Structures are given as C-alpha cells and as structure tokens.
Amino acid sequence: MIVLFILIIVGYVARKCRLMDAEGDRRLSGLVINLTCPCLILSSVMGNAVLDKSLVLPLLTEGFSTYIFLILVSWCLSLFVKHKDKRGLYRFMLTFGNVGFIGYPVVASVWGENAIFYASLLNFPNTLFAFSIGMAQVAGYGQHVKFNYRILGYPAMIASYLSILIVLMDWGQIPDMITRPVKLLGDITVPAALLIIGSSMAQIPMKQMFGSPMVYATSMLRLLVLPLVVFCISKLSGVDETVLQINTLLSAMPVATYGTMFCLQFGKDDTFMTQGIFISTLLSVITIPIMVLLLL
C-alpha cells in the first residue's frame, strides 16, 4: 500500500514539474482503459494452475449477486446526497472497488497466486458493470441508465470473455512468447493509473485534498460497512467458504481508479472522485488488514 502511494506522489510531482498535463492524462487514460487494462485481465489467468471448474458457476453467481446488491444499495443511499450533480459519482464510489489494481495483489498475498483465478471470475461483473453502468453514473445519466450494447465489444470486456474461456478450456499454460508480452503490457496499468491519479491531485488545492466529511463517510461505507453486509448475506446463503472470503475482501477495496479516468473521458470535474480515491486508498492501509483478520 505504501508503494502505491509513492507512485501517486510521483504523478503529483510530475504534474507540478509539468511532465504531465490534462491532455496527457486524457490520452494516457485511454491507453490504460483500452489496452493495458485488458492485458492485465488476461495476464491474471495466464501461466497459472487450472482453476477448480466446480467453482466457476458459484464464483460468477456470487460476483454478479454482489454487484447487483451494491448497485441497488448505492442508488438508494445516493438519494440522501444533497448535491444532485454528485449522486452519480457517489454511486460509482460505493459500487466499484479497485479490484484489478489492488485486489489481485492482496488476494495473491493472502491465498497464493492460484487464487487470482477466483478473483478474476469474481471480477468479471466488475468489468461488465464498470464499463456500462459505471460509465453512465460518471457521465451523469442519472437514474435512467441505457445499456449500450457496444460496450460488450470494449477491449476490457473482450479480455474478460477470453479470461473465462481460458479457465474453462484449461488453457492456463499458454506459450511464454504470448504470455510475456501480455503480462508486460498489463504491468503498465497499475503505475499508469496511479500516475494519472497523482497528476489529477496536483490540480486540487492542498486544503481540499482531504475532502469533506462526506468523502470519509463514503470511504468507510466502501471499505468496511458494505463488505461486512455482503459477508453476512453470503454467509446466510451458504456460499462456499473460499468464495465467501475472497469475494468479501474484494468488495472491501478502495474506490476504483477508473473513476478518475472516466471523469477525464467525459469532461467531468474529477475533484470529488479523486478525493474519494485518495482517502479510501489511504484508509485501506488500515482497513484491508482488519478485513483479512476478520475473514481468517
């Protein structure tokens, strides 16, 4: 977590030194969303042991159920937000966690590299909904979200389809000449996304960096309250213990860094979103170890 913050600080300094700017952030965001992130998704299921196929359906079911629950809860809670122009951002922050950038490394450190298979399947609805409902939330479509079927052909979605196919077809051991370039491109995602966040923060006056009480309340809902509710509901539903633990931890990740990139892509003020990402990531240094202790 400290390493992640160092990269954010580097992005902040780079913007202050004029090595990064708004146009560069926008272009780099497009590169991350359309190229390096899909490679990250694919690399998560390449070159590892084969996943237990009996858990594929429970993983997908649990993943979709969790995100449907989070979408509904975030919509209800957003009605209490005074500023209507921030309701969509608030919904996004409560629904989507930083699974790809932080979730995978944390899961691997707790349950081992093979557990990334489980995380990748649980993350499938994250990708599907983030690039559809999530984009609509940030763009400001309000409560009436129209599903754009072109989203199903987005690079991140295609990578998700392929990752599930790789698991189902036992293609985990793909030739090294393919996996290495994909992994190298995927590895760009985390530092690039963090540099963008840091650069975006450089536009915010230091006094505003730590946000309002609403940002802290949103972060605690995102990091502790909602994950514990997800855990209790899943426990009562009789979900497999491994699936239960990994899914709960993934739902306790800080706000997804896609939020800032979506704001830039749609020309929205990214101040509130960037504050939410910064504060939730900062607090997650404490809350993620707490969640691991509770789960294990």
Disulfide bonds with the S-S distance in Angstrom:
none
